[in-house]
Amino acid sequence: MKRTFSSYGPVDTEQNYYVPRTELINRAYNQLIGDDIERGGHYFTVWAPRQSGKSWVMNHTLFNLLKNDNFYTVAFGMQIPDIKMLKAANHIIYQLNETIGKKIPEIDNIDNFQNVFKREFIDKPLILIIDEFDSLDEETINNIVSVFRNIHNERKKELSKNRFEKTYMLHGLALIGIRSVLGIENVKGSPFNVQRSIHIPNLTYSETNEMFKWYQKDSGQKIEQEVIDTIYKETKGQPGLVSWFGELLTETYNEKKDETITLKEWEHVYLYASNVLPNNTILNLISKAKQEPYKEMVLELFQCVGEIEFKFHDPNINYLYMNGIIDFELEKQKTYAKFSCPFVQKTLFDYFASSIFSYTGPLMPPFEPLNNVISEEVLNVPNLMKLYQKYLIKNSNWLFKDAPRRKDLRLFEAIYHFNLFMYLSKFLQKRGTINPEFPTGNGKIDILINYKNKLYGLELKSFSDELGYKDSILQAAKYGSQLRLKEIYLIFFVDFIDDNIRDKFEKEWFNKETNVSVVVIFICTTY
């Protein structure tokens, strides 16, 4: 049977390329069974963003559990529209009856839900796996978890009894969702052991590489290693995105299966993935990122001055992290927030830029001379920035009127970057390509222009002070060297600048270490 990459729903190990993730499956199995079978298993959560393989891992855990006759194993989902507390509890009862063949009566009061798990109704230790548990409303989650908490505490009082003698037969419990359900606001605490909570991580580079090697061995079609490396770089191993790009490269746009898949094919696929093709994972991320109050945090992450400290218990950071929009990195013994992967960051940048500035107005007067800005061979970036400055002076009053602002009513720094990107895109149109690049995932934005087979690099910054200015020049030179450019443009956005300061700072600097010239340009944002 021919295998394929699958990016929607649980992966079929008979038909799809996959990563075994044996260690995660064994860990979940062992936690549900417990270290000492007589003392009971653990109650824990399984969490990760959508399309990360949660259900797949737990389905394989379930498959192993069903081979064990010492337990009843019941698994089901809770993604039912508008399901409330009592209905949710009775849905659990229904699933128990359907799976283990009992006739546990429905309840008409949530206070009676705990009795459902007593030995009089369930004659063998029960392992319960509930998917999409966090799709329930907060009140329902709190009440059902309170029942599990009480059962957990009662079972701890009966450690001397064997597993068949305990009052409550709920031996092990796994709640699956995009968030851990460990931080729910309930004064009584939680039965779930934070250390035993299972987070489903992204695929490693090695795992991603092995999947594509598997395809090459099966199909006989080669894939350039640089393509695989780029897929991992763009997705950071997010399972749904890795498989989606695998599907697009090897099936949807794979017209010549007897030829090697190269970076040229990758660029074609990436263009379609970015601009044309719907993807449920990405659509879901956009829907979350544009919601208030989380939108403010997302826009702050695009800033170029300073970094945002990652604190798990900050509700906005927690929400974005649990939904796969952001991740964290450790630097100098501090944790900082960053976007989860370059593809997500670019997608959100493009979404906000195009939605906020869907209309940019005329870019210049109709008969503006352009001979010193663009020719058939070259693009003059300094003169193009002067043209953009004139555009801002003329249009800023209406252009930014409805743009998102901070609490102090100042525009988010990213708004100017979005606007410049849209301006350049519309200025060049079909004559060249404009791509935003994010080398670090936070605090650094570059715009790469490809015109007449020549690359122009623009590094965007906000001016802080003279020390930051010098550091920015050095960073720009190093980045220009990475791009193999002899010249790179460092664009500073400032609220105000007079002619004397402009003369002092708006210069071209040559870095001997990299042999790169850094051309500094200031864009004034207020008038």
C-alpha positions as CSV (number, residue, x, y, z in Angstrom):
1,M,0.0,0.0,0.0
2,K,1.3,3.5,-0.9
3,R,2.0,5.7,2.0
4,T,1.3,9.4,2.0
5,F,1.8,12.4,4.3
6,S,-1.3,13.3,6.2
7,S,-1.9,16.7,7.8
8,Y,-5.5,16.3,9.0
9,G,-6.7,14.2,11.9
10,P,-4.9,11.3,13.5
11,V,-2.2,9.6,11.4
12,D,-2.9,6.1,10.1
13,T,0.2,4.1,10.6
14,E,-0.7,1.7,7.8
15,Q,-1.2,4.4,5.2
16,N,0.8,7.5,6.3
17,Y,4.4,8.5,7.1
18,Y,4.7,9.0,10.8
19,V,7.1,9.2,13.8
20,P,6.6,6.2,16.2
21,R,6.9,8.4,19.4
22,T,7.2,5.1,21.4
23,E,8.6,6.9,24.4
24,L,5.6,9.1,24.8
25,I,3.2,6.2,24.3
26,N,5.0,4.1,26.9
27,R,5.0,7.0,29.3
28,A,1.3,7.6,29.0
29,Y,0.6,3.9,29.4
30,N,2.7,3.5,32.5
31,Q,1.2,6.5,34.1
32,L,-2.3,5.2,33.6
33,I,-1.4,1.8,35.0
34,G,0.7,3.2,37.8
35,D,4.0,2.3,39.4
36,D,2.2,-0.1,41.7
37,I,-0.9,-1.5,40.2
38,E,-2.6,-2.1,43.6
39,R,-2.1,1.6,44.6
40,G,-3.6,2.9,41.4
41,G,-2.6,4.8,38.3
42,H,-2.2,8.5,38.0
43,Y,-4.6,11.3,37.0
44,F,-2.9,13.6,34.5
45,T,-3.4,15.8,31.5
46,V,-2.1,15.5,27.9
47,W,-1.7,18.8,26.2
48,A,-0.3,20.5,23.1
49,P,-1.6,22.8,20.3
50,R,-3.8,21.5,17.6
51,Q,-2.4,19.1,15.0
52,S,0.4,18.1,17.3
53,G,-0.3,14.5,17.6
54,K,-2.1,14.3,21.0
55,S,-4.9,12.1,19.9
56,W,-2.6,9.9,17.9
57,V,-0.3,9.3,20.9
58,M,-3.3,8.5,23.1
59,N,-5.0,6.3,20.5
60,H,-1.9,4.1,20.5
61,T,-1.8,4.2,24.3
62,L,-5.5,3.0,24.2
63,F,-4.6,0.2,21.8
64,N,-2.1,-1.1,24.3
65,L,-4.4,-0.7,27.2
66,L,-7.2,-2.7,25.5
67,K,-4.9,-5.7,25.5
68,N,-4.8,-5.6,29.4
69,D,-7.8,-7.5,30.8
70,N,-7.2,-6.2,34.3
71,F,-9.0,-2.9,33.5
72,Y,-12.0,-1.4,31.8
73,T,-10.6,1.2,29.4
74,V,-13.0,3.8,28.1
75,A,-12.0,6.6,25.7
76,F,-14.1,9.3,24.0
77,G,-14.3,13.0,23.1
78,M,-16.2,15.9,24.7
79,Q,-16.4,18.2,21.7
80,I,-20.1,18.5,21.7
81,P,-21.7,22.0,20.9
82,D,-22.9,23.9,24.0
83,I,-22.6,21.0,26.3
84,K,-23.1,22.1,29.9
85,M,-22.3,20.5,33.3
86,L,-25.1,18.0,33.8
87,K,-25.2,17.0,30.1
88,A,-21.4,16.6,30.1
89,A,-21.6,14.3,33.2
90,N,-24.4,12.2,31.6
91,H,-22.4,12.0,28.4
92,I,-19.6,10.4,30.4
93,I,-22.1,8.0,31.9
94,Y,-23.4,7.1,28.5
95,Q,-19.9,6.4,27.2
96,L,-19.2,4.2,30.2
97,N,-22.4,2.2,29.6
98,E,-21.7,1.8,25.9
99,T,-18.1,0.6,26.4
100,I,-18.3,-1.6,29.4
101,G,-21.8,-2.9,29.0
102,K,-23.3,-1.5,32.3
103,K,-26.5,0.2,33.1
104,I,-25.4,3.1,35.2
105,P,-28.4,5.4,35.6
106,E,-28.3,9.0,34.5
107,I,-28.0,11.7,37.2
108,D,-30.2,14.8,37.7
109,N,-27.8,16.5,40.1
110,I,-24.1,17.0,39.6
111,D,-23.6,16.1,43.3
112,N,-24.4,12.5,42.4
113,F,-21.8,12.2,39.7
114,Q,-19.1,10.9,42.0
115,N,-21.2,7.9,42.9
116,V,-21.0,6.7,39.2
117,F,-17.5,5.5,39.8
118,K,-18.3,3.4,42.9
119,R,-17.7,-0.3,43.0
120,E,-21.4,-1.1,43.0
121,F,-21.6,0.2,39.4
122,I,-18.1,-0.7,38.1
123,D,-16.8,-4.1,39.1
124,K,-13.2,-3.7,37.7
125,P,-10.6,-0.9,37.8
126,L,-11.4,1.8,35.2
127,I,-9.0,3.8,33.0
128,L,-10.7,6.8,31.5
129,I,-9.3,8.9,28.6
130,I,-11.3,12.0,27.7
131,D,-10.3,14.0,24.6
132,E,-11.1,17.6,23.9
133,F,-11.8,18.1,27.6
134,D,-10.9,21.7,27.6
135,S,-13.6,22.4,25.0
136,L,-16.0,22.5,27.9
137,D,-16.8,25.8,29.6
138,E,-14.8,26.8,32.7
139,E,-17.6,26.1,35.2
140,T,-18.2,22.6,33.8
141,I,-14.5,21.8,33.8
142,N,-14.2,23.0,37.5
143,N,-17.1,20.9,38.6
144,I,-16.1,17.7,36.9
145,V,-12.5,18.1,37.9
146,S,-13.7,18.6,41.5
147,V,-15.4,15.2,41.3
148,F,-12.2,13.6,40.0
149,R,-10.3,15.4,42.8
150,N,-12.6,13.9,45.5
151,I,-12.3,10.4,44.0
152,H,-8.5,10.8,43.9
153,N,-8.4,11.9,47.6
154,E,-10.7,9.1,48.7
155,R,-8.5,6.5,46.9
156,K,-5.4,7.8,48.6
157,K,-7.1,6.9,51.9
158,E,-7.5,3.3,50.8
159,L,-3.9,2.5,49.8
160,S,-4.0,-0.7,52.0
161,K,-6.9,-2.1,49.9
162,N,-6.2,-3.9,46.6
163,R,-7.5,-2.4,43.4
164,F,-10.8,-4.5,43.5
165,E,-11.7,-3.5,47.0
166,K,-11.5,0.3,46.7
167,T,-14.7,2.3,47.0
168,Y,-14.1,4.1,43.8
169,M,-12.8,2.2,40.7
170,L,-11.4,5.1,38.7
171,H,-7.8,3.7,38.5
172,G,-6.3,6.1,36.0
173,L,-7.4,9.3,34.2
174,A,-6.1,11.2,31.2
175,L,-7.6,14.5,30.1
176,I,-6.5,15.6,26.6
177,G,-6.6,19.2,25.3
178,I,-4.7,22.1,24.0
179,R,-4.1,23.4,27.6
180,S,-3.1,21.5,30.6
181,V,-6.2,22.2,32.8
182,L,-3.7,22.5,35.7
183,G,-4.2,26.2,36.2
184,I,-8.0,26.3,36.4
185,E,-9.2,28.7,39.0
186,N,-10.5,26.5,41.8
187,V,-9.6,27.2,45.4
188,K,-9.6,23.5,46.3
189,G,-6.6,22.8,44.1
190,S,-6.1,20.1,41.5
191,P,-5.6,16.3,41.6
192,F,-3.3,16.5,38.6
193,N,0.3,16.1,39.2
194,V,2.1,18.9,37.3
195,Q,5.3,16.8,36.9
196,R,3.2,13.9,35.4
197,S,1.4,16.1,32.9
198,I,2.4,15.1,29.4
199,H,3.2,17.8,26.9
200,I,3.4,16.5,23.3
201,P,6.4,18.2,21.9
202,N,7.2,19.1,18.3
203,L,9.1,16.7,16.1
204,T,12.9,16.9,16.5
205,Y,15.1,17.6,13.5
206,S,16.1,13.9,13.4
207,E,12.5,12.8,13.4
208,T,11.5,15.2,10.6
209,N,14.5,14.0,8.6
210,E,13.7,10.4,9.1
211,M,10.1,10.8,7.8
212,F,11.4,12.3,4.5
213,K,14.1,9.7,4.2
214,W,11.3,7.1,4.6
215,Y,9.5,8.7,1.7
216,Q,12.6,8.7,-0.5
217,K,13.2,5.0,0.2
218,D,9.6,4.1,-0.6
219,S,9.1,6.2,-3.7
220,G,12.6,6.3,-5.1
221,Q,12.3,10.1,-5.5
222,K,15.1,12.1,-4.0
223,I,14.6,15.3,-2.0
224,E,17.4,17.7,-1.6
225,Q,18.7,17.8,2.0
226,E,18.4,21.6,2.0
227,V,14.6,21.2,1.3
228,I,14.2,19.0,4.4
229,D,16.3,21.4,6.5
230,T,14.2,24.3,5.3
231,I,11.0,22.6,6.2
232,Y,12.3,22.0,9.7
233,K,13.6,25.6,10.0
234,E,10.2,27.0,8.9
235,T,8.0,24.7,11.0
236,K,10.3,23.9,14.0
237,G,8.9,20.4,13.7
238,Q,5.2,21.3,14.2
239,P,3.7,17.9,13.2
240,G,0.7,19.2,11.3
241,L,2.8,21.7,9.3
242,V,5.6,19.2,8.6
243,S,3.1,16.7,7.2
244,W,1.2,19.4,5.3
245,F,4.4,20.6,3.5
246,G,5.3,16.9,2.9
247,E,1.9,16.4,1.3
248,L,2.2,19.5,-0.9
249,L,5.7,18.6,-2.0
250,T,5.3,14.9,-2.6
251,E,1.7,14.8,-3.9
252,T,-0.2,18.1,-4.6
253,Y,2.5,19.8,-6.6
254,N,4.7,16.9,-7.4
255,E,4.3,16.8,-11.2
256,K,7.6,15.1,-12.0
257,K,7.9,12.2,-9.6
258,D,11.0,10.9,-11.4
259,E,13.0,14.1,-10.7
260,T,14.6,15.4,-7.5
261,I,12.5,17.8,-5.4
262,T,14.7,20.9,-5.1
263,L,14.5,24.3,-3.5
264,K,12.8,25.5,-6.6
265,E,9.9,23.2,-6.0
266,W,9.9,24.2,-2.3
267,E,9.7,27.9,-3.1
268,H,6.7,27.2,-5.4
269,V,5.0,25.2,-2.6
270,Y,5.8,27.8,0.0
271,L,4.3,30.5,-2.1
272,Y,1.0,28.6,-2.4
273,A,1.0,27.6,1.3
274,S,1.5,31.3,2.3
275,N,-1.0,32.9,-0.1
276,V,-3.4,30.5,-1.6
277,L,-4.1,27.3,0.3
278,P,-6.2,27.1,3.5
279,N,-4.8,25.1,6.4
280,N,-6.9,24.4,9.5
281,T,-4.0,24.8,11.9
282,I,-3.0,28.2,10.5
283,L,-6.6,29.4,10.2
284,N,-7.1,28.5,13.9
285,L,-3.9,30.3,14.9
286,I,-5.0,33.5,13.1
287,S,-8.5,33.3,14.7
288,K,-6.8,33.2,18.2
289,A,-4.1,35.8,17.5
290,K,-6.6,38.5,16.3
291,Q,-8.8,38.2,19.5
292,E,-8.5,40.8,22.2
293,P,-6.7,40.9,24.6
294,Y,-4.2,38.5,23.0
295,K,-3.9,40.6,19.8
296,E,-2.0,43.2,21.9
297,M,0.6,40.7,23.0
298,V,1.1,39.4,19.4
299,L,1.7,42.9,18.1
300,E,4.1,43.6,20.9
301,L,6.1,40.5,19.9
302,F,6.8,42.1,16.5
303,Q,8.6,45.0,18.3
304,C,12.3,45.6,17.7
305,V,13.2,47.2,21.0
306,G,13.6,44.7,23.9
307,E,12.1,41.3,24.4
308,I,9.1,40.1,26.3
309,E,9.8,37.9,29.2
310,F,8.0,34.6,29.1
311,K,5.9,33.9,32.2
312,F,3.7,30.8,32.0
313,H,1.2,32.2,34.5
314,D,0.6,35.4,32.6
315,P,-2.9,34.7,31.1
316,N,-2.1,36.2,27.7
317,I,1.2,34.5,27.3
318,N,-0.3,31.2,28.6
319,Y,-3.2,31.4,26.1
320,L,-0.8,32.1,23.1
321,Y,1.6,29.4,24.2
322,M,-1.1,26.7,24.7
323,N,-2.5,27.5,21.3
324,G,0.8,27.1,19.5
325,I,1.3,30.8,18.6
326,I,4.3,31.4,20.8
327,D,7.1,29.4,22.4
328,F,9.9,30.4,24.7
329,E,13.7,30.5,24.6
330,L,16.3,30.6,27.4
331,E,18.9,33.4,27.2
332,K,21.2,34.4,30.0
333,Q,19.1,32.6,32.6
334,K,15.9,34.3,31.5
335,T,13.0,33.0,29.4
336,Y,11.7,35.1,26.6
337,A,8.6,34.8,24.4
338,K,9.0,34.2,20.7
339,F,6.8,33.0,17.9
340,S,6.5,29.3,17.6
341,C,8.1,29.0,14.2
342,P,9.0,31.3,11.2
343,F,6.0,30.1,9.1
344,V,3.6,31.1,11.8
345,Q,5.3,34.4,12.3
346,K,5.3,35.3,8.6
347,T,1.7,34.3,8.3
348,L,0.6,36.5,11.1
349,F,2.8,39.4,9.9
350,D,1.2,39.1,6.5
351,Y,-2.3,38.8,8.0
352,F,-2.0,41.9,10.1
353,A,-0.2,43.9,7.4
354,S,-2.9,43.2,4.8
355,S,-5.9,43.5,7.1
356,I,-4.8,46.8,8.7
357,F,-3.6,48.4,5.5
358,S,-5.9,46.8,2.9
359,Y,-6.1,50.3,1.4
360,T,-2.9,52.4,1.3
361,G,-4.0,55.2,-0.9
362,P,-1.9,56.6,-3.7
363,L,1.8,55.8,-3.1
364,M,3.0,59.0,-4.8
365,P,1.7,61.8,-7.0
366,P,0.8,60.7,-10.5
367,F,3.8,62.3,-12.2
368,E,6.4,61.8,-9.6
369,P,9.8,61.3,-11.3
370,L,11.2,57.8,-10.5
371,N,14.3,57.8,-12.5
372,N,16.4,58.2,-9.3
373,V,14.4,55.5,-7.5
374,I,14.1,52.6,-9.9
375,S,15.5,51.7,-13.3
376,E,15.5,48.6,-15.5
377,E,18.6,47.3,-13.6
378,V,18.7,48.6,-10.1
379,L,16.6,49.8,-7.1
380,N,17.9,52.9,-5.2
381,V,16.8,52.1,-1.6
382,P,17.7,55.4,0.0
383,N,15.7,57.3,-2.6
384,L,12.8,54.8,-2.2
385,M,12.8,55.5,1.5
386,K,12.7,59.3,0.8
387,L,9.6,58.6,-1.4
388,Y,8.1,56.6,1.5
389,Q,8.8,59.4,3.9
390,K,6.9,61.8,1.7
391,Y,4.1,59.3,1.6
392,L,3.9,59.2,5.4
393,I,4.0,63.0,5.7
394,K,1.1,63.3,3.3
395,N,-1.1,60.4,4.5
396,S,-0.4,59.6,8.2
397,N,-3.4,61.5,9.5
398,W,-5.9,59.1,7.9
399,L,-3.6,56.2,7.3
400,F,-3.1,55.3,11.0
401,K,-6.4,56.6,12.3
402,D,-7.9,53.2,13.0
403,A,-4.7,51.2,13.5
404,P,-4.2,49.3,16.8
405,R,-2.8,51.3,19.6
406,R,-1.3,50.7,23.0
407,K,-2.9,51.7,26.2
408,D,-1.0,55.1,26.0
409,L,-2.6,55.6,22.6
410,R,0.7,55.3,20.8
411,L,0.8,53.1,17.8
412,F,2.4,49.7,18.2
413,E,5.8,49.7,16.7
414,A,4.8,46.8,14.3
415,I,2.2,49.1,12.6
416,Y,4.9,51.0,10.9
417,H,6.6,47.8,9.8
418,F,3.4,46.5,8.4
419,N,2.8,49.7,6.5
420,L,6.3,49.8,5.0
421,F,5.9,46.2,3.9
422,M,2.6,47.0,2.2
423,Y,4.0,50.1,0.6
424,L,7.0,48.3,-0.9
425,S,4.8,45.4,-2.0
426,K,2.5,47.7,-3.9
427,F,5.3,49.9,-5.2
428,L,7.1,46.9,-6.8
429,Q,4.1,44.8,-7.7
430,K,5.1,42.3,-10.3
431,R,8.5,43.8,-10.8
432,G,10.0,42.2,-7.8
433,T,9.3,40.2,-4.6
434,I,9.1,41.4,-1.0
435,N,9.5,39.0,1.9
436,P,9.6,39.6,5.6
437,E,12.3,37.6,7.5
438,F,12.5,37.0,11.2
439,P,16.0,35.6,12.1
440,T,15.3,35.2,15.8
441,G,11.6,34.7,16.3
442,N,11.4,38.0,18.3
443,G,12.9,41.5,18.3
444,K,14.3,41.4,14.7
445,I,12.5,42.1,11.5
446,D,14.0,42.3,8.0
447,I,12.5,42.9,4.6
448,L,14.2,41.2,1.7
449,I,13.6,42.7,-1.8
450,N,14.5,40.7,-4.9
451,Y,14.6,43.0,-7.9
452,K,16.2,42.1,-11.3
453,N,17.9,39.1,-9.7
454,K,19.6,41.3,-7.1
455,L,18.9,41.0,-3.4
456,Y,18.4,44.1,-1.2
457,G,18.3,43.7,2.6
458,L,16.4,46.1,4.9
459,E,16.8,45.6,8.6
460,L,14.1,47.5,10.6
461,K,14.8,49.0,14.0
462,S,13.5,51.5,16.5
463,F,16.1,54.0,17.7
464,S,16.7,53.7,21.5
465,D,20.0,55.4,22.2
466,E,23.5,55.8,20.8
467,L,24.7,52.5,22.3
468,G,21.8,50.7,20.7
469,Y,22.5,52.5,17.5
470,K,26.1,51.1,17.4
471,D,25.0,47.6,18.3
472,S,22.3,47.7,15.5
473,I,25.0,48.6,12.9
474,L,27.1,45.7,14.0
475,Q,24.2,43.3,13.9
476,A,23.1,44.6,10.5
477,A,26.7,44.0,9.1
478,K,26.7,40.5,10.4
479,Y,23.3,39.8,8.9
480,G,24.4,41.3,5.6
481,S,27.3,39.0,5.6
482,Q,25.0,36.0,6.2
483,L,23.0,37.1,3.1
484,R,26.3,37.5,1.2
485,L,25.5,41.1,0.6
486,K,28.1,43.9,0.2
487,E,25.6,46.5,1.4
488,I,22.6,46.4,3.8
489,Y,20.2,49.1,4.8
490,L,19.4,49.8,8.5
491,I,16.0,51.5,8.7
492,F,15.3,53.3,12.0
493,F,11.8,54.5,12.8
494,V,11.8,57.5,15.1
495,D,9.1,59.9,16.4
496,F,11.1,63.0,15.6
497,I,14.5,63.9,14.1
498,D,16.0,67.3,13.2
499,D,18.5,68.0,10.4
500,N,21.5,68.1,12.8
501,I,20.8,64.7,14.3
502,R,20.1,63.3,10.9
503,D,23.4,64.6,9.6
504,K,25.2,63.0,12.6
505,F,23.6,59.6,12.5
506,E,22.3,59.0,8.9
507,K,25.5,57.7,7.4
508,E,27.1,54.8,5.7
509,W,29.3,52.6,7.9
510,F,31.8,50.0,6.6
511,N,32.4,47.0,8.8
512,K,35.9,45.6,8.2
513,E,35.2,42.3,9.9
514,T,32.4,41.4,7.5
515,N,33.3,43.7,4.6
516,V,29.7,44.9,4.6
517,S,28.6,48.5,4.3
518,V,25.6,49.5,6.5
519,V,23.6,52.4,5.2
520,V,21.6,54.0,8.0
521,I,18.3,55.6,7.1
522,F,15.8,57.4,9.5
523,I,12.1,57.4,8.9
524,C,10.2,60.0,11.0
525,T,6.7,58.9,12.1
526,T,5.2,62.1,13.6
527,Y,4.9,65.6,12.1
